[in-house]
């Protein structure tokens, strides 16, 4: 049972939120020289709860819509499989998603009480977006945009909890982190093309078509690296942030892999693995670079 729940919350994918919170904290340290460890810990817990909530609710609604029953599950896409395999019940997964949403919101409300209305705005967006992600947002082609904004808001919200002000550096760093997560979601949508389309989803891959979508993947990588270069040049990050460009070979290989053949599942899975690695390496190095002067 424990292993089924661990699988349902997609533990390995929680790292994206950990990197986002870490970025907010390190940018705050770079800008202010101080970190509140209690607030940092609570931020990690709250964001992980919210991340687990959106994944659980996504599994529930994909099962209800029949998407999970017609998709081919991989290490990176196609849901967790706990509902099609009847390891957990739909009711239990839905309830767990709501419980995690309430727990994450409760920590957010605590920050609203001590930090003010700005946190309330960020929290309100997060709660609404999480609940409606799988039923509305992905149906109108905004899934990737939501994930990009979510990543940026986590960084900005974490920074605000630490520094009690909004900062251009945090917003720009958040844009990088959000774009990394959106890129992973974008590539992971390739194997689910037919299943998502049959279930009424509208991912960018469905809107653009597989060939066009594969062709513009390099733009995601160029945009992320371009923003990193820009923030360094503008002084909103230090020069050590440029070390995150070490992931460029992964980006190039993923682009070539996907463009070569996006119909062969093994080839697409290889491209997804490279994209996930690119995202983790770039995000981790970028986040930790703010600890260096």
C-alpha positions in Angstrom: 0.0 0.0 0.0 2.8 2.4 0.9 4.6 1.7 -2.4 1.3 2.4 -4.3 0.9 5.8 -2.6 4.5 6.6 -3.2 4.0 5.8 -6.9 0.7 7.8 -7.0 2.4 11.0 -5.7 5.2 10.6 -8.2 8.0 11.2 -5.7 10.8 11.5 -8.3 8.9 14.4 -10.0 8.6 16.3 -6.7 12.3 17.3 -7.3 11.0 20.0 -9.7 9.3 21.8 -6.9 12.2 21.3 -4.6 14.5 23.0 -7.1 12.0 25.8 -7.5 11.8 26.4 -3.7 15.6 26.2 -3.4 15.9 28.8 -6.1 13.7 31.2 -4.2 15.6 30.6 -1.0 19.1 31.0 -2.6 18.1 34.2 -4.5 16.8 35.6 -1.2 20.1 34.7 0.4 22.1 36.3 -2.4 20.0 39.5 -2.2 19.6 39.8 1.5 22.3 37.7 3.2 19.7 36.1 5.5 17.5 33.0 5.5 14.7 32.0 7.9 15.2 28.2 8.2 11.7 27.6 9.8 10.0 29.5 7.0 12.2 27.7 4.4 11.2 24.3 5.8 7.5 25.1 5.9 7.8 26.4 2.3 9.3 23.1 1.1 6.6 21.1 2.9 3.7 23.3 1.7 4.9 23.3 -2.0 5.4 19.5 -1.9 1.9 19.0 -0.6 0.5 21.2 -3.4 2.6 19.4 -6.0 1.4 16.0 -4.8 -2.2 17.3 -4.9 -2.1 18.3 -8.6 -0.5 14.9 -9.5 -3.1 12.9 -7.6 -6.0 14.9 -9.0 -4.5 14.5 -12.5 -4.5 10.7 -12.1 -8.0 10.7 -10.9 -9.4 12.8 -13.7 -7.4 11.0 -16.4 -8.9 7.8 -15.1 -12.4 9.2 -15.1 -12.0 10.4 -18.6 -10.6 7.1 -19.8 -7.2 8.5 -20.9 -5.2 6.2 -18.7 -6.9 3.1 -20.1 -5.8 3.9 -23.7 -2.3 5.4 -23.2 1.0 3.6 -23.1 2.6 4.3 -19.7 6.3 5.1 -19.6 8.7 6.2 -16.8 7.8 9.8 -17.6 4.3 9.8 -19.0 0.9 8.1 -19.1 0.0 8.6 -15.4 1.1 6.4 -12.5 -1.0 3.4 -13.4 -2.3 2.9 -9.8 -5.9 3.3 -10.9 -5.9 1.2 -14.1 -4.1 -1.5 -12.2 -6.6 -1.1 -9.3 -3.9 -0.7 -6.7 -5.9 2.2 -5.3 -9.5 3.3 -5.6 -10.5 6.5 -7.5 -12.2 7.7 -4.4 -9.1 7.3 -2.3 -6.9 9.1 -4.8 -9.3 12.0 -5.1 -9.6 12.3 -1.4 -5.8 12.2 -1.0 -5.5 14.9 -3.6 -7.9 17.2 -1.8 -6.3 16.5 1.6 -2.9 17.4 0.2 -4.4 20.6 -1.3 -5.9 21.5 2.1 -2.6 20.9 3.9 -0.6 22.9 1.4 -3.2 25.7 1.6 -3.1 25.7 5.4 0.6 26.4 5.3 0.0 29.1 2.7 -2.6 30.7 4.9 -0.1 30.8 7.8 2.2 32.7 5.5 -0.7 35.0 4.5 -1.2 35.8 8.2 2.4 36.7 8.8 3.4 38.1 5.4 0.3 39.7 4.0 -1.8 40.0 0.9 0.9 39.3 -1.7 1.1 35.7 -0.4 -2.7 35.5 -0.5 -2.7 36.3 -4.2 0.0 33.8 -5.0 -1.8 31.1 -2.9 -5.2 31.8 -4.5 -3.8 31.3 -7.9 -2.1 28.1 -6.9 -5.2 26.6 -5.3 -7.5 27.4 -8.2 -5.0 26.3 -10.8 -4.3 23.0 -9.1 -7.9 22.1 -8.7 -8.9 23.1 -12.3 -5.7 21.9 -14.0 -6.9 18.5 -15.1 -10.5 19.5 -15.8 -10.2 22.9 -17.5 -6.7 24.2 -18.0 -5.4 21.3 -20.1 -8.6 21.3 -22.2 -7.9 24.8 -23.6 -4.2 24.3 -24.4 -2.8 26.1 -21.4 -1.2 23.2 -19.6 2.4 24.1 -20.4 1.8 27.8 -19.7 0.3 26.9 -16.3 3.3 24.8 -15.4 5.6 27.7 -16.4 3.7 30.2 -14.3 3.5 27.7 -11.4 7.3 27.3 -11.3 7.8 31.1 -11.5 5.2 31.7 -8.7 6.9 29.1 -6.5 10.2 30.9 -6.8 8.7 34.4 -6.4 6.5 33.3 -3.4 9.4 31.6 -1.7 11.5 34.7 -2.1 8.7 36.9 -0.7 8.3 34.7 2.3 12.0 35.2 3.0 12.5 38.8 2.1 9.0 40.3 2.4 9.4 42.2 -0.9 9.0 41.4 -4.6 12.2 41.4 -6.6 13.0 41.4 -10.3 15.8 38.9 -9.7 13.4 36.5 -8.2 10.9 37.0 -11.0 13.5 36.4 -13.6 14.9 33.3 -11.8 11.4 32.0 -11.5 10.9 32.4 -15.3 13.9 30.2 -15.9 12.7 27.5 -13.5 9.1 27.6 -14.8 10.4 27.3 -18.4 12.4 24.2 -17.4 9.3 22.5 -16.0 7.2 23.5 -19.0 9.8 22.0 -21.3 9.6 18.6 -19.5 5.8 18.6 -19.7 6.0 19.6 -23.4 8.2 16.6 -24.3 6.3 14.2 -22.0 3.1 14.9 -24.0 4.4 13.1 -27.2 3.7 9.5 -26.1 0.2 10.6 -24.9 -0.8 12.3 -28.1 -3.5 9.9 -29.2 -4.8 9.2 -25.7 -4.9 12.9 -24.7 -6.7 13.8 -27.9 -9.3 11.2 -27.4 -9.9 12.4 -23.9 -10.4 16.0 -24.9 -7.1 17.4 -23.8 -5.3 20.0 -25.9 -1.6 20.0 -25.2 0.8 22.0 -27.4 1.8 18.8 -29.1 -1.8 18.2 -30.1 -2.3 21.8 -31.2 0.9 22.0 -33.3 1.1 18.4 -34.5 4.0 16.1 -33.6 6.3 17.1 -36.4 5.9 20.8 -35.8 6.1 20.3 -32.1 9.4 18.4 -32.4 10.8 21.1 -34.7 10.2 23.9 -32.1 11.6 22.1 -29.1 15.0 23.8 -29.5 13.3 27.1 -28.9 12.5 26.1 -25.3 16.2 25.4 -24.7 17.3 28.6 -26.4 14.8 30.6 -24.4 16.0 29.2 -21.1 19.7 29.7 -21.8 18.9 33.2 -23.3 17.2 34.3 -20.1 20.0 33.0 -18.0 22.5 34.9 -20.1 20.3 38.0 -19.8 19.9 38.0 -16.1 23.7 37.6 -15.6 24.4 40.5 -18.0 21.8 42.6 -16.2 23.2 41.8 -12.8 20.2 39.9 -11.5 22.3 36.7 -11.1 26.0 36.3 -10.6 28.4 34.9 -13.2 28.4 31.4 -11.7 24.9 31.0 -13.1 26.5 30.5 -16.5 27.7 27.1 -15.2 24.1 25.9 -15.8 24.8 26.0 -19.5 26.8 22.9 -19.0 23.6 21.0 -19.8 23.6 22.2 -23.4 24.7 18.8 -24.8 21.7 17.2 -23.2 19.4 19.8 -24.8 21.0 19.3 -28.3 20.8 15.5 -28.0 17.1 15.6 -26.9 16.2 17.9 -29.8 17.9 15.6 -32.4 16.5 12.5 -30.8 12.9 13.8 -31.0 13.2 15.2 -34.4 14.8 12.1 -35.8 11.7 9.9 -34.9 8.9 11.0 -32.7 6.7 8.0 -33.5 8.9 5.3 -32.1 8.2 5.0 -28.4 11.7 4.0 -27.3 13.2 7.0 -29.2 10.7 9.3 -27.6 11.4 7.9 -24.1 15.1 8.5 -24.7 14.3 12.1 -25.6 12.2 12.5 -22.5 14.9 11.1 -20.3 17.4 13.6 -21.7 15.0 16.5 -21.3 14.3 15.6 -17.6 18.1 15.4 -17.0 18.6 18.7 -18.8 15.9 20.3 -16.6 17.3 18.9 -13.3 21.0 19.8 -14.1 20.2 23.3 -15.4 17.8 24.0 -12.5 20.0 22.7 -9.7 23.2 24.5 -10.9 21.2 27.7 -11.5 19.7 27.5 -8.0 23.0 26.8 -6.2 24.9 29.4 -8.1 23.2 32.1 -6.0 25.0 30.8 -2.9 28.4 31.9 -4.4 29.7 35.4 -4.5 
